Amino acid sequence: MPFHHPAESTPRPPPPLVLDTNVLLDWLVFHDPSTAALDFAIRSGARQWVATPAMRDELEQVLTRKHLLSRQTDPRFALTTWDAFARIVAPVSIAHPGAMRCADSDDQKFIDLALQLGAVLLSRDRAVLHLARAGRARGIDIMTAAAWAALNRARLPISD
């Protein structure tokens, strides 16, 4: 009988999730059905959501924009959920030759964190999604919340 090292039989935890601001709005403000699996995965502890203080600052700023306030949204719910479930990490600069660069510099922090942690980046921003192929080449997945839910349907008891 072959010897199996204990570390080989232990399944690796799934990669953490990085959520861009549009995905957060879909989940925490608009309660978009495409984020139901994401909601379950994070609230149940099946997946870890990682973020930086700058990402929280961006969400807080977006939540105070007139078009959102006029929709009778509750910014406190989104920020309270953030505080309860996001694991805050310190960002590390990824600036080096060949680094992935987003056309929208505001989104670079999400890409850099995903690269830093080997995380899955969920976005619906075209400039970010455009980097999916380059991300795969660097060991990260970049996709929409709906695509992520479809890939994880067998492991999560929620469908979108």
C-alpha positions in Angstrom: 0.0 0.0 0.0 1.5 3.4 -1.0 2.3 5.9 1.7 0.3 9.1 1.6 1.6 12.1 3.3 -1.2 13.7 5.5 -0.8 17.1 3.8 -1.6 15.5 0.5 -4.9 14.1 1.7 -6.1 17.4 3.2 -8.1 19.4 0.7 -6.9 22.9 0.0 -9.3 25.6 1.1 -10.9 27.4 -1.7 -9.3 30.7 -2.8 -10.7 33.8 -1.1 -13.0 36.2 -2.9 -12.3 39.8 -3.8 -15.5 41.7 -4.6 -15.5 44.9 -6.6 -17.8 47.7 -5.7 -20.4 46.9 -8.4 -20.7 43.3 -7.1 -21.1 44.7 -3.5 -23.8 47.0 -4.7 -25.6 44.2 -6.5 -25.4 42.0 -3.4 -25.9 44.5 -0.5 -28.0 47.3 -2.0 -30.0 45.9 -4.9 -30.2 42.3 -3.7 -29.7 41.0 -7.2 -30.6 37.3 -7.5 -27.3 36.6 -9.2 -25.6 37.2 -5.9 -27.6 34.7 -3.8 -24.9 32.0 -4.0 -22.3 34.6 -3.0 -24.4 35.7 -0.1 -24.8 32.1 1.1 -21.1 31.3 0.6 -19.9 34.3 2.6 -22.5 34.2 5.4 -22.1 30.5 5.9 -18.3 30.7 6.0 -17.9 28.5 3.0 -15.9 31.2 1.3 -13.8 34.0 2.7 -14.2 37.6 1.4 -11.0 39.7 1.6 -10.7 43.4 1.2 -8.6 46.5 2.0 -9.5 49.6 3.8 -9.4 51.5 0.5 -12.1 49.2 -0.8 -14.4 50.0 2.1 -13.7 53.7 1.7 -14.8 53.4 -2.0 -18.0 51.6 -1.1 -18.8 54.2 1.6 -18.3 57.0 -0.9 -20.4 55.3 -3.6 -23.2 54.7 -1.1 -23.6 58.4 -0.5 -24.1 59.3 -4.1 -27.4 61.0 -4.9 -28.7 58.4 -7.3 -28.4 55.7 -4.6 -29.8 57.8 -1.8 -32.8 58.6 -3.9 -33.5 54.8 -4.2 -34.1 54.7 -0.5 -31.2 52.4 0.1 -29.8 51.9 3.6 -26.0 52.4 3.5 -25.8 51.2 7.1 -26.8 47.7 6.0 -24.1 47.5 3.4 -21.4 48.8 5.8 -22.5 46.6 8.7 -22.4 43.6 6.5 -19.0 44.7 5.3 -17.7 45.0 8.9 -19.2 41.6 9.8 -17.9 39.5 6.9 -15.0 41.2 5.1 -11.5 40.1 6.3 -9.4 43.2 6.0 -5.9 42.7 4.7 -3.0 45.1 4.0 -2.4 45.6 0.3 1.0 45.0 -1.2 2.0 46.8 -4.3 2.2 44.5 -7.3 3.8 47.2 -9.5 6.5 45.3 -11.5 7.2 44.7 -15.2 4.5 42.5 -16.7 1.9 43.3 -14.0 -1.7 43.3 -15.0 -2.9 46.8 -15.6 -6.6 47.8 -15.7 -7.8 50.5 -18.0 -9.7 51.9 -15.1 -7.2 52.9 -12.4 -9.9 52.9 -9.7 -10.2 49.1 -10.2 -6.5 48.4 -9.9 -6.7 47.8 -6.2 -9.1 44.8 -6.7 -6.8 43.2 -9.3 -3.7 43.8 -7.2 -5.3 42.2 -4.1 -6.5 39.2 -6.1 -3.0 38.7 -7.5 -1.5 39.2 -4.0 -3.7 36.5 -2.5 -4.4 34.2 -5.4 -8.0 35.1 -5.0 -11.1 34.9 -7.2 -12.1 38.5 -8.3 -15.8 39.0 -8.9 -16.7 42.0 -11.0 -19.1 43.1 -13.6 -16.9 45.9 -14.8 -15.9 45.4 -18.4 -12.4 46.8 -17.9 -11.8 44.2 -15.1 -13.5 41.3 -16.9 -11.3 42.1 -20.0 -8.3 40.9 -17.9 -9.8 37.4 -17.2 -7.4 35.6 -19.6 -4.4 37.5 -18.3 -5.5 36.6 -14.8 -5.8 32.9 -15.5 -2.2 33.0 -16.8 -1.2 34.5 -13.4 -3.2 32.0 -11.4 -6.4 34.0 -10.6 -9.9 33.8 -11.9 -11.8 37.0 -12.8 -15.5 36.6 -13.5 -19.0 37.8 -12.8 -20.9 36.7 -9.7 -23.3 34.8 -11.9 -20.5 32.9 -13.6 -19.0 32.1 -10.2 -22.3 30.9 -8.9 -22.7 28.6 -11.9 -19.2 27.1 -11.3 -20.0 26.5 -7.6 -23.6 25.4 -7.9 -22.7 21.8 -6.9 -21.1 22.9 -3.7 -23.6 25.6 -2.6 -27.3 24.9 -2.0 -28.3 28.1 -3.6 -29.0 28.7 -7.3 -29.1 32.1 -9.1 
